[in-house]
Amino acid sequence: MPQCDPYNGSGDSGEHVYQFQTNMLLLQVSDAVMCHAFPTTLRKAAHAWFKSLQPRSIHSFAQLSDLFQKHFVSSRTRRKNSTSLLNIVQEKNESLSHYLGRFNAATLEIDNLDESVKCTAFMRGLQPTSKFAFAVNKSPPGSMSAMLDKANKYIQAEEYLETHKGHRNDNGQEQGKHARDDSPRSGRNSKRSR
């Protein structure tokens, strides 16, 4: 039988109902079985709430889940709107990879996010002096997908440079290699004075 995390009154009650219903639908159980199985997923305050319901007052799982979610409405996770993306900005020394990760995580909290808004917010949050910001403002990608492709290329370049940092000496030459000396050496390639 699929498992459903216990709900104790904290956390998102809507998410708990969704997880429970998904598991029950996989098992193809009846509405009555769902009503009887639901309290087995409740703990502490949530279980106390269920026990406080009047006997035979629930006639469907839809009614039970509605009452449950209304009672625990204060613990529901609030979805953010697209303007919250404007608060996601790349910090001064933050890598593009880290910024992109934070930005993408924030977009997952927004329902029905328009791609053009997402793209604009991402560009607006970039460090204005970064090479990537310059590149995308000079030639803006036509979609968020194109933006991500371009960002991934820059991230790969950042990572390459980071892994090869310190592999060159002060003259810009790779460590362990000798500089090619093109200057004439005494006794070689020089005309003898007469």
C-alpha positions as a printed Julia matrix, in Angstrom:
194×3 Matrix{Float64}:
   0.0    0.0     0.0
   1.4    3.47   -0.87
   2.52   5.45    2.14
   1.27   8.9     3.1
   3.26  11.03    5.51
   1.39  11.58    8.78
  -0.16  15.01    9.28
  -0.03  16.56   12.77
  -1.68  19.93   12.15
   1.38  21.74   10.89
   2.41  21.88    7.27
   0.25  22.21    4.21
  -3.13  20.53    4.77
  -3.98  20.78    1.07
  -0.77  18.97    0.16
  -1.62  16.23    2.67
  -5.07  15.73    1.13
  -3.56  15.67   -2.36
  -0.94  13.09   -1.35
  -3.58  10.94    0.36
  -6.02  11.12   -2.57
  -3.28  10.24   -5.05
  -2.37   7.15   -3.05
  -6.0    6.1    -2.71
  -6.73   6.6    -6.4
  -3.79   4.32   -7.23
  -5.48   1.64   -5.15
  -8.86   2.39   -6.77
 -10.69   2.41   -3.44
 -14.21   3.7    -2.85
 -15.12   7.04   -1.34
 -16.23   5.29    1.87
 -12.87   3.52    2.23
 -11.1    6.86    1.74
 -13.16   8.35    4.59
 -12.25   5.45    6.88
  -8.57   5.39    5.88
  -7.97   9.15    6.16
  -7.78   9.32   10.0
  -4.96   6.74    9.97
  -2.77   9.46    8.41
  -3.51  11.99   11.17
  -1.5   12.61   14.34
  -1.72  14.9    17.39
  -3.87  18.03   16.75
  -5.11  16.73   13.4
  -6.24  13.45   14.94
  -7.88  15.3    17.84
  -9.79  17.42   15.29
 -11.02  14.29   13.5
 -12.2   12.72   16.78
 -14.19  15.89   17.53
 -16.38  15.4    14.43
 -19.94  14.28   15.11
 -20.54  10.59   14.31
 -22.2   10.02   10.92
 -21.78  13.71    9.99
 -19.48  12.98    7.02
 -21.14  11.73    3.82
 -18.26  11.9     1.32
 -14.52  12.28    1.14
 -15.01  15.63   -0.63
 -16.92  16.87    2.44
 -14.29  15.48    4.84
 -11.37  16.98    2.93
 -13.16  20.34    2.67
 -13.79  20.47    6.44
 -10.22  19.33    7.11
  -8.65  21.98    4.89
 -10.89  24.74    6.26
  -9.95  23.81    9.83
  -6.21  23.79    9.08
  -6.29  26.72    6.64
  -3.76  28.7     8.69
  -1.11  26.04    8.11
  -1.47  26.03    4.32
   1.52  27.1     2.3
   0.85  30.41    0.62
   1.68  30.44   -3.07
   3.71  33.4    -4.23
   2.96  35.6    -7.22
   5.28  36.64  -10.03
   6.24  39.95   -8.41
   8.08  37.99   -5.71
  10.64  37.06   -8.37
  11.8   40.67   -8.41
  13.28  40.06   -4.94
  15.58  37.34   -6.3
  18.8   39.1    -7.28
  22.3   37.82   -7.95
  24.63  38.78   -5.1
  27.93  40.55   -5.78
  30.18  37.46   -5.73
  27.49  34.86   -6.4
  28.08  32.47   -9.28
  25.59  32.37  -12.12
  24.94  28.72  -11.27
  23.95  29.51   -7.68
  21.76  32.45   -8.72
  20.03  30.34  -11.37
  19.37  27.61   -8.78
  17.79  30.09   -6.34
  15.77  31.7    -9.12
  14.45  28.36  -10.42
  13.51  27.26   -6.89
  11.51  30.48   -6.46
   9.67  29.95   -9.76
   8.4   26.58   -8.54
   6.4   28.4    -5.86
   4.43  30.4    -8.43
   1.38  29.03  -10.22
   0.81  29.83  -13.9
   4.01  31.83  -14.29
   4.19  33.55  -17.66
   7.45  32.74  -19.5
   8.07  36.35  -20.53
   7.68  37.53  -16.92
  10.04  34.77  -15.8
  12.62  35.76  -18.42
  12.36  39.48  -17.6
  12.65  38.89  -13.84
  15.69  36.65  -14.35
  17.45  39.26  -16.49
  16.53  42.04  -14.06
  18.05  40.11  -11.15
  21.44  39.57  -12.78
  24.51  41.41  -11.51
  24.51  44.39  -13.88
  28.29  44.31  -14.31
  28.52  40.6   -15.12
  29.59  39.36  -18.55
  26.44  37.26  -18.76
  24.17  40.27  -18.06
  26.0   42.19  -20.77
  25.59  39.3   -23.24
  21.85  38.79  -22.66
  21.11  42.51  -22.72
  23.1   42.92  -25.93
  21.3   40.01  -27.57
  18.23  38.98  -25.51
  17.21  35.34  -25.89
  13.73  34.88  -27.36
  12.53  32.52  -24.63
  13.36  31.3   -21.16
  14.56  28.05  -22.7
  17.05  29.98  -24.86
  18.06  31.98  -21.77
  18.76  28.76  -19.86
  20.8   27.38  -22.75
  22.9   30.53  -22.79
  23.22  30.52  -18.99
  24.37  26.88  -19.02
  27.14  27.76  -21.49
  28.31  30.58  -19.23
  28.11  28.31  -16.17
  30.27  25.71  -17.91
  32.78  28.44  -18.77
  32.75  29.69  -15.14
  33.35  26.17  -13.87
  36.15  25.59  -16.38
  37.89  28.8   -15.34
  37.42  27.96  -11.66
  38.97  24.5   -12.03
  41.91  25.9   -13.98
  42.5   28.85  -11.68
  46.02  28.76  -10.26
  47.35  26.54  -13.02
  49.32  29.43  -14.52
  52.31  31.33  -13.18
  52.71  35.1   -12.93
  53.74  35.3   -16.59
  50.48  33.67  -17.67
  52.23  30.41  -18.51
  51.13  27.01  -17.36
  52.96  25.77  -14.28
  55.69  23.24  -15.0
  56.36  24.5   -18.52
  59.24  26.71  -19.46
  58.81  29.88  -21.36
  60.05  29.81  -24.87
  62.93  32.17  -25.07
  62.98  33.81  -28.45
  65.8   36.17  -27.53
  69.21  35.46  -29.05
  71.56  33.65  -26.75
  75.2   34.41  -26.61
  77.05  32.2   -29.0
  73.86  31.28  -30.91
  72.25  33.1   -33.72
  74.43  36.1   -33.11
  77.01  37.5   -35.42
  80.51  37.32  -34.16
  82.2   40.56  -33.78
  85.41  40.85  -35.73
